[in-house]
Amino acid sequence: MNVRVLRTELRRSAAPWAGLLVLGGSLAVLFAIDGIWWRGTAGWTAQWTSMAMWTRWLLGFWLPLTVGVGALYGLRDKRSGTAELFGTVPKPAWRRAALPAGAMAGVLVTGFGLVVTAGAVQVALGDTGYRPLGWVPISLVAALALVAAAVFGMGVARTVPSVLTPPALVVLSLVATGLLRFTGDGATPRATVTPNRLALLSPVTVDPRESLLTLAGSVHLGQTLWLLGLAATGFALLVAASRRARLLALAPVLAGAALALAVLPGDARHTYVVDPAAARPVCDGPVCVTALNRARHPELSARSAEALRVLNGVLGERAPQSVTEDSTLHALGDLRQVSAGTILVDFDEREFDGKSGLDLTRALVGQGLVPTCYPRTGREGGSVEDATVQSIAASWALGENTMVPVETPGAGTYDQQAWEEARTVWTAFTAAPPAEQRARIAALHDAALSCSMKHRLPVLTGSEAR
């Protein structure tokens, strides 16, 4: 393709607006809105894989619009009345079609690439210490999806040159995206309306919750086959000049769909899988984190030594002996398995999120004395009573004169009442004899490990001591 001709096409056509739409719209969503994509270890600038997943999640907005913009672009010859004139030019039809299709593909890939670059720069500046390449195919398939949607829209509009074609394609694309949309919480994804294989024909991903999750290789392969078939059919429709040629143009998309359905996983749990390189344990003595969070290891290791010493003084031989990052996947709100010998650390939980120094030590002591059976993250509310009980136990174990919360108390009325009750319990608990205090902490520890007691504050006041 002649570079000068392509430059003229970009300068005099509406193609650049498609790239600007993807670029400007994506950055507006990601930067102008304080959404969940800024939260936790799976935030869009926290890790490489989550960055790619969040930018691909945006396809839910742009695929319907992209197919519509492509259709508008495909109507250009019809609107200008030059379709018959171009049909008499000896230049091959595929070469004429390659110019607008290439221009549209180029601006879309550039626009989306700049969005990914904006996220990649921030992840790199964060220096997480973990630099995988598994995020690359996630972004490449997303770029291919935008190109395939635009070229397919151009081809359909060339075949059905009506002003109703672009809006009809947008509506149909929205409906298809909704029907095929994958839902779930990332750890336990599921397709709601259609079977898993059909749902995966949509390249839109769920909003990531677990930073250890990535897409399976079979998903990349299957979606690539499907999108290549869709793009090939769109281009063939752009070139087709007869009814027979248009019918033959459907062959690539049908073949791509058949191959994709044969490759894509039929089980939703085989769609989002744990990245083994990210989940690999990095240990130093009794403290282990995943390779994904190795940058947190030095601080965690230093504070764990102090926390384990304090716990040993309180619980004796029953005290935890190790600290491990919780890398077990679970659905939102599910019960997790706690252990007497190990403190589980989830960096998304409110008592650990962003904590360092004494605050991190306090969180470790609180989790060691009162292990929580239900995580307290931004997506999982957990129980504020767990936080208040941990605060009382940790402040007592650290010899503090007042109760110091292990997490920032919420502003809601219910939270305020819970913390007021905790202060009352702290006063009553610290007024008891030292031996009684130690006995109540031991009873609280046993109750927490069993996950059998809903309300634990009464254990500290002695009204439900076991």
C-alpha positions, 0 to 999 in steps of 0.5 A: 500500500502506497504510504502517501495514499494511506496518509491522504486517506487518514487525513481526509476520512473519518477513520482517525475518529475511531482511534480517538474514540477508543483512546479518549473514551478509555482514558476518560473512563479509567482516569476520570472515574474513581472506580473499582479498577483503582482498588486492590492488587487487581487494579489496572495499574497494580500488575501487568496482567490485571492492566491487560484485563482491565483494558480488555474489559473496556471492549464491552463499550467499544466493540458495538461502537466500533462495528457501527463506525466501520459500517459508516465508513463502509457506506462512504462510496455509496453516500458519495455516489462513486460506487459504480465509478470505482467498479469500472477502475481496472485496479483490483477490488482487493487493493481498493478495499485494503486502503480503507480497511488498513486505515481503520485497522491502523487507527484502532490498533494505535488508539488501543495501543496507547491506552495499554501503553498508558497503563504499562507505564504506570505499572512499570513505575510501580516496580512490582518486581514481577514482569511476566509476558502473559499479558501480551496475548490478552492485549493482542486479542483485544486489538484484533477484536477491534479490527475484526469488528470494524472490518466486519462492519465495513463489509456488511455496510458494503453489502447492505448499503442502507443508512439503517445498517450502522445503527442496526449493527450497533444494536445487534452487537450490543445484544450479542455482547449482552447474551455472550457476556461472561459473568462471575467474580473472576475466581468462579466465572460463569456464563449466564445465558449461553454455554461457555464456548459460545460465551467465549466468542465475545472477547470481553473479559470480566472485571478482574478481582484476583490478581493471580488469574489469567486467561487460558491459552485455549481461550487465546487460540479459540478467540483468535481463530474466531476473530480472524474468520470474522475479519476475513469475512468482512474483508471478503464482503468489501471485495465481493461484487456478486451474490455468489461471492458474498455467499462465499465470503461467509465461509471464513467466519463459519470456519473460524466459529467452528474451529473456535468452538472446538478449541474453547474450553467447555467448562467455565473454570478452565477459562480463567486459570491461575498463572503458575508463575505468578502464584509461585511461592517466594519464601524466606524462613517462615514467611512466604508470598507469591512471586506476584507480590515479591516486592512486599516480602521484605516488609512483611518478613520484618514485621512477621518476626515481631508478630510471631514473637508476640503471638508466641508470648500470648498463645505459647505452643499453640501460636502460629509458626509461619505467615503465608499469602493466601493464594487460594481462589474462592468465590465472593463471600465463601468460607475460607480454611483457616489454620492454627499454625499459619497466619493467612495474609490477603493484601486486598483485605482492609487490615493489610491493604497499604499497611506497613510498620506497626500497623502491619504488625498489628494486623498480623497479630490480630489475624494470628489471634482471631483468624477471619473465616470470611475475607474483608475486602473492597468487594467482600464486606465481611463483618465489622465485628471481626475487625473490632475483635481483632483490634481489641485482641491485637492492642492487648497483645501489643500492650497498648493503653487504648484500642487501636483499630486494625483498619480505618473505621467506616463512616456508616451508622452501623460501623460507628455503633460497632466501634462504640460497642468495641470501646465499651468491651475494651474497657470491660476486658482490660478491667478483668484480672490478667489471668482472666484476660489471657483465658478469654483471648485463648477462648476467642482464638479457639472460637475463631479457628472453629468458624462456629461462633457468629458473635465473638465480642461476648467472649471478651466480656466473659459472658460467653467464655468457653 
